[in-house]
Amino acid sequence: MIQSMTGFGKHVVNLPNKKINIEIKSLNSKNLDINARMPSQYREKELSLRGLIGKTLTRGKIDFSMYVENTGNETASSINPAVVKNYMNSLKSIISTGESNPQEELAYLQMAMRLPDALKTEKEEIDEQEYQAIELAVNQALAELLQFRKDEGLALEKDFKQRIKTLHQLLDEVLRIDPERVRAVKDRLQKSISELKEQVDENRFEQELIYYIEKYDITEEKIRLENHLEYFTKTLDSPDSNGKKLGFITQEIGREINTIGSKSNYAPMQKLVVQMKDELEKIKEQLLNVL
């Protein structure tokens, strides 16, 4: 069963003094690429969270976001009075020319609070219980994302099977008109010979004709193409999602279609080959998003 690389999962964990929001989004990528955004006090746990995400998702461009909202009376930031007073005195000495009034004092305070180090932040230690709650939230967000991937994969699988069916039908049509192509090639050669107005050895002509027609025979390509189409469907129905393997199979399908096109030498068959190439290109585009 194939899975899409596109997915989204979200979970919120409520602790006594804070609310932690976990969001994980994945897009298609050849390899695993994790981009993590989280508050600085949680950076010490980044590597273990990356390992947890990478073990579950294996491939894709992953955006992991953690947002923390304080809901209690406690806060990690506090005003640094000495620094703020120093800023205010410096501002007064630069700006004020006389005795300041309350309105000016308020303006100095507002300016001082925007300057560096006006707030001091104490690093919070992450206790084991809080980290376990974060891990649980990440796992639940990952489970939601995996379900999203599976749902998308079902839609992709349905589309692939329909296009493979279309390729089978086009190949059947190619085989149906193949005798017409052989007759057309033979008639064209005979017409060319007759226009030369020269005496031709009929036996030699038949030998050359057989050689020419065998050169453009597509029996081997037809057998290999049918096998590749069957193998593609079989791989789709396997328990694992393997987009890279399906990509390799489509390359082989493309080679056989191209060879049939180069050997066809017959306009109606070449039109069918163009349709087959179009279907295959649509499969290749969708495969870029398969895990």
N, C-alpha and C positions, 0 to 999 in steps of 0.2 A: 504493500500500500504506500503510494507516494505521499510526500508532504510538501507543502509550499514553504519557501523560506520567509514569506511575509507573515507577520503575526504581531499581536499586541496582547499584553497581560498587565493587570493592575490589581494591587491589593493595598488596603489601609490597615495598619495596626494601631490600636489605641492603648497607650500606656498611662499610668497615673498622672504624669505631668506633661505629656507630649503626644502628638499624633504623627506617625511616620507613614508617608505615602510612597509606595514602591511602584514604579512604572518600567516595563521592559518592552521595547519595540525591536523587531527584526526585519531586515530587508535582504535582498539577494546579494551574495558575494561569493567569490571563489573559495575564500578561506574564512576562518573565524576572526572577526575584528570587533572587539568590545570597547565601546566608549562609555566611561563611567562618570557620572556627575553626582556628587554627594557633598554634604557639609564637611569642612576640614577636620572636625573632631572624630569623624568616622573613617578617615583615610587609613588608619592602622588596620582596618578590617577589609580594605579594598581587595587585596590579593586573594583572600579566602573567598570573598564574594565572587570575584572573577572566576576562580576555579569552579565554584558551584554552578555558575551560569554556563561556562564553557563545557563542563561535563555533560550538561543536559542538552544544549543546543548544537554543539559540534561545528556548525557552519552558519555563515551569515554575517551581515553587518548589524551588530547589536548595540542599541542605545539603552543604557541602564541609568535610571534617575532615582535618586532618593531625596525626598523633601521632608523636612522636619519642622513641625509647628508646635511651639510651646503652648500648652493649654492650662498650666498651673500658675502658681504665684512665683515660682522659682524662675530665675533667668541667669544665663551665663554671662551676661554683659552688665556692667555697672559704670557709673560716671566716675571719672578720675578728677576729683576736685582740685588738686594742686595744679594739674596741667590746665584745666579750664580757667582757673583764676589767673594763672600766668598769661594765658592767651588774652584774657579780658584786659589786664593791665597794659599789655603791649599794644592792644588796639586803642585803648584810651590815650596812651602817650602819642600815638600816631595821628589819631583822628580828632580827639577832643581838644578844645582850646580853653576850656573853663570847667566849671563845676558841672558834672553830668546829672541828668534827671533820670527818673525810673524808666522812661521810654527809651532813652539812650542805653541804659544798663541792659534792658531786655534785648535791644538790637545787638549789643556786644556779645551777650550770652548766646544768641542764635548763631552768630558768626563763629564764635569759639567752639560750639558743639559740632560744627561741620569740619573742623580742623583735625589733623591726625592725632591719634592717641587720646582724644577727648573721652572716648569710651575704652574701658579695659575689659578684656574677655578672658575669663578663667577657663582653662581647658577642662572639659568634663571627662571623666573616666567612664568608659562603657562597661557596665557590669554584665555578667554572664547571662542573667535573665533577660536583659534588654537585647543582647545579641541573638539569643535563641529566638526571641520574638521577631527580630529582623529576618533571620534565616527562614523562619516559617512563612513570613510574608513573601519573601523572594521565591520560595518553593511554590506557593500558591499562585503567584503571578506567572511563574514559569509553566505551571499546569494549565493555566488559562491560555497562555500563548501557544502551547503545544496543541491544545484543542482547536485553536484558531487555525494553526498550520494544517491540521488534519482535515478540517472543513474545506479549506482552500484546496487541499490536495485532491479531495473527492471531485471538486469541480474541474480541476485540471485533468484528472484521470478520465473523466467522461469526455472531455474535449479531445484528448489524445486518441481514445478508442474510436471516436467518430472519424477522425482524420485518417487513422490507420485503415479503417474500413473503406474510406474513400480511395486510398491508395490501392487497396486490393481491387476495388471496382475498376479503377483506371488501368491497372495492370491486366485485368481480364479483357478490357476493351482493346488494349494493345495487342494481346494475343489473338483476339477475334479478327482484327484487321491485318494481322501479319501475313496470311496467305495472299491477300490483296496486294500488299507491299511487294512480295516476291514476284507476283505476276507483273506488277507495274515495272519493277526493275528489269525483268526479263524482256518485256515489250519494249522498253526504252533502249535497251542494248540492241535488240533486233532491228529496231527502227534506225539506230545510228549506223549499223552495219549495212543495211539496205541503201542508205543514203550515200554510202561510199561508192556504190556501183562497181564493186569489185567482186570477183569470184572468191567465195569463202569456203574453206573446208568445214563441212557441217560437224564432223566428229570433233575436230579441234575446237570449234565454236562451242559445242556442248560441254566439252571439258573445261574450257575457260569460264563458261557461264556457271557451271557447278562450283568451281573454285571461288568465283566472285560472290555467289550467293552464300556459300559457306562462310566467307569472310565477314559477311554482315548478319550471320545467324545470331539470334539473341536468346537461344535456349538456355545457355549457362547463366546469363544475367537474370533471366526470368526465375530460374530455380534459386539462385542466391538471394535475389530480392524477396521472394516469397519466404525464404528462411529467415531473413533479417526482420521482416514484418512480424512473423510469428514470434521471434525471439524478443522483439520489442514488447509485444503484448504479454508474453510470459514474464518478462522482467517487471512490467507494470503490476502484475498480480502477485508478485513475491511479497513476503512480509516486510522487507526492508525498503526504505526509500533511498534510491541511488541515482540521483540526477546525472552524475558524471558517467555512469555506465550507460544510461539511456542516451547521453550525448555521443558516446563512442559508437553506439549502434546506429544512430541517425547519420553519422559520417559514412558508415558502410552502405546504408540505404542510398545516400546521395551519390556515392561512387557508381552503384549499379544503375541508377536512373540516368546519370550522365553518360554512361557507356551505351545504354539503350538509345539515348538521344543521338550520340555520335554515329551509331550504326544504322539508325532508322532510314535515312536517305529517302524519306517519304513524308510529305507535308502533313497528312492526317495524323500520322503517328507522332510527329514532332509536336503537334498541338497538344496531344495527350501528355507527352513528356513535360511540356511547359506547365500544364496543370498539376502534374505530380510534383514538380519542383516547387510550385507555389504552396501546395499543402505541406511539403516537407519544411519549408522556411517558416511557416506558422508554428509547426511543432518545435523547431529549434528555438524560436523566440520564447515560447512558453517554457521550454526546458531550462532556460536561464534562471527561472524562479523555483526550480525543483530542488529540494534538499538532496 
